[in-house]
Amino acid sequence: MTAGRCLPVGRYRLRFRAVDNMRLPEYAGSLLRGQFGAALRRTACMTGRKECRPCPLYRTCPYPAIFDTPPPAEHRLQKFSAVPNPYVIEPPPFGTRRVAAGEVLAFSIVLVGRALDQLPLIVFAFQRAMQRGLGKTRARAVLEDVLWEDENGNGVSVWNPDEQSVVPHAPGLVLPSLERVTVATLRIDTPLRLQHQGHPLGPDGVRPRTLLTAILRRASLLFELHAGMRGLVDDPTRLARRAESLQDSRDLQWREWRRYSSRQKAEMTLGGVVGEWTLIGDLGPLADWLWLGQWLHAGKAATMGMGKYSVVFGQRAQ
């Protein structure tokens, strides 16, 4: 990738005003994702079938396209049973348990590729979810604003409250110049769950190559399948090998959270590493992907907001 390139990625901050007292789980990523998916299906589904895959509209309906993307029937490299979805929900910070009536509930959603064109539908689905109410108490909230955030974190309102509609705008993420970067410090805010041979890696087990491989694979599939941008990652194997030359220092801890899976009808525990992780060496083109990962997230359960990090770049002292 080259500096100045505009990528089809947008982060939107949704601000709701609570009508009722809300009680949230310690980490609300799974709750928000589940409520959003249910509302999106109620809004978009035209056939009312219980299962999406046998539906004749499966590959044209916006619900699976956004929330449960169908794997490609054919692919030049491999056969997929599942592919990444073009959204990431970024819930309130860990530990946000209560939102009193009259207070603001704010969270973000990141959209990739063609999902950006579905922003009005996505916002409407969130409105329906909040009108129906969150959680067991069905606590309601009303949408006040939708802000598009640029690559510097500046927010611009794209919501017309009078017409209850999204204002036309041109979202995109402009890649900065990251030449001669030799230090990247990641602050990992939500559990980053990297795996090797199906087993999660703890604070001592994560490696720079594992991280970069996960980011490269996720990014390449997202842009190919949801934006038609094939070959965005040039020689991912070479880039992954380059990551092996990096030194690193870490202050990481393992963190778990529990969620209820409506699909499996059971509580599940998900965990990953949080804290600071510094990569040192000639990062070269790896810096671009580390930067982009701040929006795409990394590791398992990214759609629920896991694997969120921010990165600060610098140069190693001579």
N, C-alpha and C positions, 0 to 999 in steps of 0.2 A: 504494500500500500504506500501511497505517497502523501506527503503533507498537503493539506488543503482539499483533499478528496471529501466529498459529502456523502455520507452513508445514510441509508433509509432507516434511521433509528430515532425514536422520540420518547422522551420521558414526560409524563403528565402527572401533575399533582392535583388530586381531587380533594376538595374541602367540603365536608358535610357538617351541618349543624344538628346536633342531637336533639330530638324531640323528647325522648325518654332517657332515663338513666341507663347507661350501657355497662355491662360487665363483659370484659374481653378475656380470652385466655392469655397466658403469659406471652405467647407469641401468636399473633392473629393471622399469620399468612395462610394457614390451612382454612380457617373460617372464612376469610374474605374470598379465597379462591372458590370454595364450595358454593357460597352464596351467589357469587358472580356467575359461575357455571350454570347453576340452576335457573337463574333469571335469564341468562342468555338463551338457554334452550327453550324456556317458555316463550320468549320473544321471537326467536328465529324459526323454530320448528313449524313446518307446514303440514306434516302428515300425522303427527301425534303418535308415531310408533315408539314402542318401549326401547328398542335398540336402534342405534344409528347405522351400523354397518349393513344390515339388510335393506335399508331404505334406498329407493331409487334416486333420491337426491343427495346421497351420502357425499359425493365428491363435488357437489355444487352448493350445498347449504353453508351459510356463514358460521353456523354453530361449530361443526367439527373443524372447519378451516381455521377457526380461531382457537377453540378450546381443546380439541382432541384431534389434531391434524392427521388425516389419513396418510399412511406411508405410501411412497410412490409404488406403482405397480411394478415398475422396472427401474433399476439403477445401474449405472456403468460399473460401480465398484462392489456393491454388496446388496443383499436383500435385507430390508428393515422390517422389524415387527412393530417398532415405534420410532417416532422422530420428534425433535423438539418443537414445542408450540411457540408461536410468534409473540408471546407476551410474558412479562414477569410482573408479579404483584409485589410491591415493596410495602409491607405493613408498618404500622407504628413501631417504635423501638421496643426491644425486649423489655418486659416488665410493665407495659402500659395496661393496667388492669381495668380501670374505670374511666368512663367519660360521662360526666354529669349532664343532665338535660340543660341545654343552652350552650354547652361547650362544643368545641370543634373536634371532629374526628378527621384527621388528614392522613392520606396514604398516597402512594404513587403507583403508576402502572407504566411499564416500558413496552413499547410496541415496535415490531420489526417488519419491514417490507410492506406487503399488501395489507397487513393488519392496520397500518396507519390510515388507510382509506376507510376502515370500519370504525374509526373513533366515535362518530355519532351513535352508532349502534351499541358500542361498548359502554359509553357514558349512559345511554338510556337503560341498558341492562343493570348497571350499578344503581341507577335511580330506582328502578323497580325492586331491586334487592333491598335497598334501604327503606323503601316505602313498606315493603312486606315485613321488614324487621330482622335484626341480627340475632342469632343465637336462640336459646330456648325461651327467652323472655320476649322475643320479637321486638327488640328495642329499635325504634324508628329514627331516621335522620333525613334531612332535606339538603339537597345539593346547593351549595352557595357559589362555588367557583371551580374552574378547571384551568390550571396554569401549565403551559408548555415551558419546559426548562431547557435552556441551551447548554452547550458543552461546558460553560463556565458556571452553571448552576443558577443563572438569572432566570426568573420566572416572568412569563408574559401571559396575561389572561386571554384565553381563547373561548370564553363562555359568555353568551348573551343571555342574562337572566330574564329579560323581558320576553324574549321569544323562546326561551328554554332550548337554545340550540348552540352548536359549536360554530365559532367564527372561522371562516376560511383562513388558512395560514399555510406556510410551507415549512414543515418540520424537516429536520436533518441534523446530522452530527458531523461536524467538520474536524477532520483529523489534524492535530497540531504537529508542529515540527519537533521531533524527538531525536535529533542527531546527537551523536557522541554521548548518549546517556549510559552511565556505568553503574548507577545505583537506583533500585526501585524498592520503595518501602510500602508494603501493602498493610493497610489496617482492615482486618477482616471483622465485620460487624455482626454478621449472622453465620451460623454454622456452615463451614465449607466442608462438604462431604466428598472427598476424593476416594476412589476405590482402586484396588489392585486385585485382579482375579476374583472379583465379587466381594471382597472384604474391605471395610472402611479403614482408612489410614488415620492413625492418631497423630498427636503433636510431634512425635519422634519419627513417624513413618513417612510423612509427606516429603516429596522431593520436587525441585523446580521443574524437572521434566514432566512429572505427573500433572502438575498444575498447568503447564503450557500445553501439553497434549490435550487436556480437557477443554481448555479455552479454544484452541485451534479447531478441534472437532466440532464443538458446539457452534462456533461462529461460522464455519464453512457450511454446515448443514442449514443453519438459519438463513443465511444469505442465498444459498442455492435454492432451497425449497420454497422460501417465502418472498424472495425478491428476484429470482431468476438470475442471480449473479454467480455463475459457476466459475470455479477456478480462482476465487478471491484469495485463497491461501496458496501461495506458490511453494510447492515442495514441502508439505508439512513434516515429512520424516526428517528432512535436513534441519528444519527449525527445531524440532523436538530434540535432535542430537545436540544442537547448539546449546540448548538449555542445560545439558549435562555438564558443560564447562563452567557453569555459574557456581560461585560460592554463595552461601547463605547463612544468615543468623536468624534466630526465631525466639519469640516469646509467645508461645501458643498454648492454649488450654482446650480441653475437650468440653463441649457443651451439648446437652441434650434437651429436647422438649417433647412433649407428648401431644398427640393429636388423635382425633377419632376419624377412622376411615369409613365413610358411608358405603363404599364399595365392598369392603371386607367385613363390615359390621363389627369392628373391633378397634380398641385403642392401639396405637402404634407409637414407638419411640424412635425419633430420628435425632442423630447427632452429627457433629462435625467439629472442626477446629475453629477457634476465634482468637483474636489477638493480633500481634504484629509479626510480619515476616519480611525480611530484607534480602533481596537478591542482588548480588554484586558480580560485576564482570562486564564484558563487552556485550551489551544487550542487543545492539543493532536493531533488526526488524522485530525482535521479540517485544520491544518497548511498545510498538503500535498495538499489539494484541493485548498486552497487559493493560494498556490504557482503555481499549475498547471493552475489556471484561468488566469494567466498572458499571457498564450499562447492561451487558448481557448476563452477568453473574457467571458462576462456574460451579461445577459439581452437580450432585443429585438434588432433585426437588427445587430447581432454580425458579420454576413458575410460582412457587410459594414464597419466594424471596430469599431462599437459602443461598449461600455463597456470595453474599454482597460484600464488596470491599471498595475502598478508595485507595488510590496510589499516589505517592509523591516521588518524583524523579529527581535525580541529582547526578553529580560527578564525583568519583572517588578522589580523595586528596592524594596528590602526588608525593 
